[in-house]
Structures are given as C-alpha cells and as structure tokens.
Amino acid sequence: MTAQKLVPARLLAIWFVLVSLSILGPTLGSEGENRTFVAAAILAFAVVKVRFVGLDFMELRHAPVAMRVVFEVYCLILWVTLVSLYLLL
C-alpha cells in the first residue's frame, strides 16, 4: 500500500502546514524585531493550528453549519483575547 492511500493528500498537506508553523513560531520569536508584532504572529500561528486540528482532524469541516460557525467564532475570539491580554499585561 502506498502512503497516498493511507493518508489523504489534504491531511498530509495540513500536517506539513502544522509542522511548518510549529517550526516557524520559535524561529520568529528568536528575532529581535518588533516584539508586539512577533507575539501577535505567534499567537495567530497557535490559533491557526487549533483551527486546522478542529476542522480537519476532529471533522468539524463536515459538521452542521451552526457548530462550525461557533468553532470559527471561538477561534477568532481566542486570538483577539490572547493578543489583548498580551498588550494589556
């Protein structure tokens, strides 16, 4: 059996994006540039990873529309809350 039959191409591509974001976060954080931008970007990476895991590995992409909308809004509120807390503290 080939790897393509075992793992759908979409999940493999998403897995590569998740790994890339996991590597890019600490790399971006080690730069001495604008700390606020770097923090917001790293938090965005984390929320994007949560979104990918929820939609594709927990099958929310094919869930009822209301459940998917709640999850998408949750991801947006999560990012806004985390960035706001970072900026305020």
CNS distance restraints for C-alpha pairs under 8 A (distance, minus, plus):
assign (resid   1 and name CA) (resid   5 and name CA) 6.75 0.50 0.50
assign (resid   1 and name CA) (resid   6 and name CA) 7.46 0.50 0.50
assign (resid   2 and name CA) (resid   6 and name CA) 6.74 0.50 0.50
assign (resid   3 and name CA) (resid   7 and name CA) 6.09 0.50 0.50
assign (resid   4 and name CA) (resid   8 and name CA) 6.06 0.50 0.50
assign (resid   4 and name CA) (resid   9 and name CA) 6.60 0.50 0.50
assign (resid   7 and name CA) (resid  11 and name CA) 6.71 0.50 0.50
assign (resid   7 and name CA) (resid  12 and name CA) 6.51 0.50 0.50
assign (resid   8 and name CA) (resid  12 and name CA) 6.38 0.50 0.50
assign (resid   9 and name CA) (resid  13 and name CA) 6.15 0.50 0.50
assign (resid  10 and name CA) (resid  14 and name CA) 6.19 0.50 0.50
assign (resid  11 and name CA) (resid  15 and name CA) 5.98 0.50 0.50
assign (resid  11 and name CA) (resid  56 and name CA) 7.18 0.50 0.50
assign (resid  11 and name CA) (resid  57 and name CA) 7.98 0.50 0.50
assign (resid  12 and name CA) (resid  16 and name CA) 6.34 0.50 0.50
assign (resid  13 and name CA) (resid  17 and name CA) 6.37 0.50 0.50
assign (resid  14 and name CA) (resid  18 and name CA) 6.15 0.50 0.50
assign (resid  14 and name CA) (resid  52 and name CA) 7.20 0.50 0.50
assign (resid  15 and name CA) (resid  19 and name CA) 6.20 0.50 0.50
assign (resid  16 and name CA) (resid  20 and name CA) 6.02 0.50 0.50
assign (resid  17 and name CA) (resid  21 and name CA) 6.10 0.50 0.50
assign (resid  18 and name CA) (resid  22 and name CA) 6.14 0.50 0.50
assign (resid  18 and name CA) (resid  49 and name CA) 6.05 0.50 0.50
assign (resid  18 and name CA) (resid  52 and name CA) 7.92 0.50 0.50
assign (resid  19 and name CA) (resid  23 and name CA) 6.28 0.50 0.50
assign (resid  20 and name CA) (resid  24 and name CA) 5.94 0.50 0.50
assign (resid  21 and name CA) (resid  25 and name CA) 5.98 0.50 0.50
assign (resid  21 and name CA) (resid  45 and name CA) 6.19 0.50 0.50
assign (resid  21 and name CA) (resid  49 and name CA) 7.70 0.50 0.50
assign (resid  22 and name CA) (resid  26 and name CA) 7.42 0.50 0.50
assign (resid  22 and name CA) (resid  45 and name CA) 7.94 0.50 0.50
assign (resid  23 and name CA) (resid  27 and name CA) 6.54 0.50 0.50
assign (resid  24 and name CA) (resid  28 and name CA) 5.88 0.50 0.50
assign (resid  25 and name CA) (resid  29 and name CA) 6.12 0.50 0.50
assign (resid  25 and name CA) (resid  42 and name CA) 5.47 0.50 0.50
assign (resid  25 and name CA) (resid  45 and name CA) 7.08 0.50 0.50
assign (resid  26 and name CA) (resid  30 and name CA) 6.21 0.50 0.50
assign (resid  27 and name CA) (resid  31 and name CA) 7.10 0.50 0.50
assign (resid  28 and name CA) (resid  38 and name CA) 6.69 0.50 0.50
assign (resid  28 and name CA) (resid  42 and name CA) 7.75 0.50 0.50
assign (resid  29 and name CA) (resid  38 and name CA) 6.28 0.50 0.50
assign (resid  29 and name CA) (resid  39 and name CA) 7.54 0.50 0.50
assign (resid  29 and name CA) (resid  42 and name CA) 7.54 0.50 0.50
assign (resid  33 and name CA) (resid  38 and name CA) 7.49 0.50 0.50
assign (resid  34 and name CA) (resid  38 and name CA) 6.27 0.50 0.50
assign (resid  35 and name CA) (resid  39 and name CA) 5.99 0.50 0.50
assign (resid  36 and name CA) (resid  40 and name CA) 6.17 0.50 0.50
assign (resid  36 and name CA) (resid  87 and name CA) 7.59 0.50 0.50
assign (resid  37 and name CA) (resid  41 and name CA) 6.06 0.50 0.50
assign (resid  38 and name CA) (resid  42 and name CA) 6.11 0.50 0.50
assign (resid  39 and name CA) (resid  43 and name CA) 6.14 0.50 0.50
assign (resid  39 and name CA) (resid  83 and name CA) 7.74 0.50 0.50
assign (resid  39 and name CA) (resid  86 and name CA) 7.92 0.50 0.50
assign (resid  40 and name CA) (resid  44 and name CA) 6.04 0.50 0.50
assign (resid  40 and name CA) (resid  83 and name CA) 5.91 0.50 0.50
assign (resid  41 and name CA) (resid  45 and name CA) 6.15 0.50 0.50
assign (resid  42 and name CA) (resid  46 and name CA) 6.35 0.50 0.50
assign (resid  43 and name CA) (resid  47 and name CA) 6.31 0.50 0.50
assign (resid  43 and name CA) (resid  79 and name CA) 6.66 0.50 0.50
assign (resid  43 and name CA) (resid  82 and name CA) 7.22 0.50 0.50
assign (resid  43 and name CA) (resid  83 and name CA) 7.16 0.50 0.50
assign (resid  44 and name CA) (resid  48 and name CA) 6.04 0.50 0.50
assign (resid  44 and name CA) (resid  79 and name CA) 6.41 0.50 0.50
assign (resid  45 and name CA) (resid  49 and name CA) 6.16 0.50 0.50
assign (resid  46 and name CA) (resid  50 and name CA) 6.28 0.50 0.50
assign (resid  47 and name CA) (resid  51 and name CA) 6.11 0.50 0.50
assign (resid  47 and name CA) (resid  75 and name CA) 6.22 0.50 0.50
assign (resid  47 and name CA) (resid  78 and name CA) 7.38 0.50 0.50
assign (resid  47 and name CA) (resid  79 and name CA) 6.29 0.50 0.50
assign (resid  48 and name CA) (resid  52 and name CA) 6.17 0.50 0.50
assign (resid  49 and name CA) (resid  53 and name CA) 6.14 0.50 0.50
assign (resid  50 and name CA) (resid  54 and name CA) 6.04 0.50 0.50
assign (resid  50 and name CA) (resid  75 and name CA) 7.62 0.50 0.50
assign (resid  51 and name CA) (resid  55 and name CA) 5.95 0.50 0.50
assign (resid  51 and name CA) (resid  72 and name CA) 7.51 0.50 0.50
assign (resid  51 and name CA) (resid  75 and name CA) 6.66 0.50 0.50
assign (resid  52 and name CA) (resid  56 and name CA) 5.74 0.50 0.50
assign (resid  52 and name CA) (resid  57 and name CA) 7.36 0.50 0.50
assign (resid  53 and name CA) (resid  57 and name CA) 4.98 0.50 0.50
assign (resid  53 and name CA) (resid  58 and name CA) 6.36 0.50 0.50
assign (resid  54 and name CA) (resid  58 and name CA) 4.93 0.50 0.50
assign (resid  54 and name CA) (resid  59 and name CA) 6.77 0.50 0.50
assign (resid  54 and name CA) (resid  60 and name CA) 5.96 0.50 0.50
assign (resid  54 and name CA) (resid  61 and name CA) 7.96 0.50 0.50
assign (resid  55 and name CA) (resid  59 and name CA) 5.41 0.50 0.50
assign (resid  55 and name CA) (resid  60 and name CA) 4.40 0.50 0.50
assign (resid  55 and name CA) (resid  61 and name CA) 4.61 0.50 0.50
assign (resid  55 and name CA) (resid  62 and name CA) 7.98 0.50 0.50
assign (resid  56 and name CA) (resid  60 and name CA) 6.61 0.50 0.50
assign (resid  56 and name CA) (resid  61 and name CA) 6.19 0.50 0.50
assign (resid  59 and name CA) (resid  63 and name CA) 6.79 0.50 0.50
assign (resid  60 and name CA) (resid  67 and name CA) 7.59 0.50 0.50
assign (resid  60 and name CA) (resid  68 and name CA) 6.07 0.50 0.50
assign (resid  61 and name CA) (resid  68 and name CA) 6.81 0.50 0.50
assign (resid  63 and name CA) (resid  67 and name CA) 6.39 0.50 0.50
assign (resid  63 and name CA) (resid  68 and name CA) 6.24 0.50 0.50
assign (resid  64 and name CA) (resid  68 and name CA) 6.42 0.50 0.50
assign (resid  65 and name CA) (resid  69 and name CA) 6.08 0.50 0.50
assign (resid  66 and name CA) (resid  70 and name CA) 6.20 0.50 0.50
assign (resid  67 and name CA) (resid  71 and name CA) 6.28 0.50 0.50
assign (resid  68 and name CA) (resid  72 and name CA) 6.14 0.50 0.50
assign (resid  69 and name CA) (resid  73 and name CA) 6.05 0.50 0.50
assign (resid  70 and name CA) (resid  74 and name CA) 6.00 0.50 0.50
assign (resid  71 and name CA) (resid  75 and name CA) 6.27 0.50 0.50
assign (resid  72 and name CA) (resid  76 and name CA) 6.40 0.50 0.50
assign (resid  73 and name CA) (resid  77 and name CA) 6.07 0.50 0.50
assign (resid  74 and name CA) (resid  78 and name CA) 5.91 0.50 0.50
assign (resid  75 and name CA) (resid  79 and name CA) 6.32 0.50 0.50
assign (resid  76 and name CA) (resid  80 and name CA) 6.26 0.50 0.50
assign (resid  77 and name CA) (resid  81 and name CA) 5.91 0.50 0.50
assign (resid  78 and name CA) (resid  82 and name CA) 6.12 0.50 0.50
assign (resid  79 and name CA) (resid  83 and name CA) 6.11 0.50 0.50
assign (resid  80 and name CA) (resid  84 and name CA) 5.96 0.50 0.50
assign (resid  81 and name CA) (resid  85 and name CA) 6.06 0.50 0.50
assign (resid  82 and name CA) (resid  86 and name CA) 6.16 0.50 0.50
assign (resid  83 and name CA) (resid  87 and name CA) 6.17 0.50 0.50
assign (resid  84 and name CA) (resid  88 and name CA) 6.05 0.50 0.50
assign (resid  85 and name CA) (resid  89 and name CA) 5.92 0.50 0.50
